[in-house]
């Protein structure tokens, strides 16, 4: 009815345009980001990361990664104790090179870790703990990649094949760690031993580490992602993750050089918290790189700006493809069918003439006055 139409004025004839401005601003930003990739693509990656609960995926990787660190170091010390029984200086140098991979907490770990009293006991504990933690970290990463790519449950590797993939990855990572450890000894870790090397050697070492990281991530993405995903779809994320790890490594080294001596004041407590934060940051980069792969290759952008916050929104084609994939990822059997439909919300019902006739008449009389 004409008497119920909103003329944009509140009580006393005051205007009510202020509440509408945020909506117009949001609509303008939404239209802009849908037509400009430099803004729409990062927003789509962030939304995809939130939809996949990427923080929880990174936390799961961090948990198993943390469990594998100390048994791995114990195993390293024990093996080096067997191999280099007569050369303690070389053994310590190799251990220090490995600990240089953790620039934020490496000094605290270096002062806290010592050779085990019983080599046989240390070897057994190191092997069991390393396998449990490392395979768990690889399994958590494999789950994260399958979740990010929305691989249906029935298309994922069975428990035996998935663990075999994890073991293959661990073997490749072992070789990669040797390469990056040696290169780190020439670059980021050289200053810790009192060595001085030329700038050119440092740059070459950094490039070698970066290339090795990219190669390792490319291999990891291929091994831990379901075979249904083409290899070409994994390249961008591998490059971003490899370079991201190297950048974080360099920033951490610079940070330690500026705050030299302060991290030791917190002892083991600070080392443990710093190590957890360090692993989580690296896991976060890995998951985010996988999200970039998916959004780029499947063109899951642009997304509607308000879609994470309300149902009162017009979905884009990328929104619909994303939500469809989330439902299809829960398919457990090949003969199970998952159908997804998007029905727009119904319009608000018209006012009931009988129930509101008296109220309508009162409004009309009040407006006539």
Buried (B, 14 or more C-beta within 10 A) or exposed (E): EEEEEEEEEEEEEEEEEEEEEEEEEEEEEBEEBBEEEEBBBBBBBBBBBEBBEBBEBBBBBBBBBBBBBBBBBBBBBBBBBEEBEEEEEEBBBBBBBBBBBBBBBBBBBBEBBEBBEEBEEBBEBBBEBBBBBBBBBBBBBBBBBBBBBBBBEEBBBEEEEBBEBBEBBBEBBEEBBBBBBBBBBBBBBBBBEEEEEEEEEBEBBBEBBBBBBBBBBBBBBBBBBBEEBEEEBBBBBBBBBBBBBBEBBBEBBEEBEEEEEEBEEBEEEBBBEBBBEBBBBBBBBBBBBBBBBBBBBBEBBBBBBBBEEEEEBEBBEBBEBBBBBBEBBEBEEEEEEEEEEEEEEEEEEEEEEEEEEEEBEEBBEEEEE
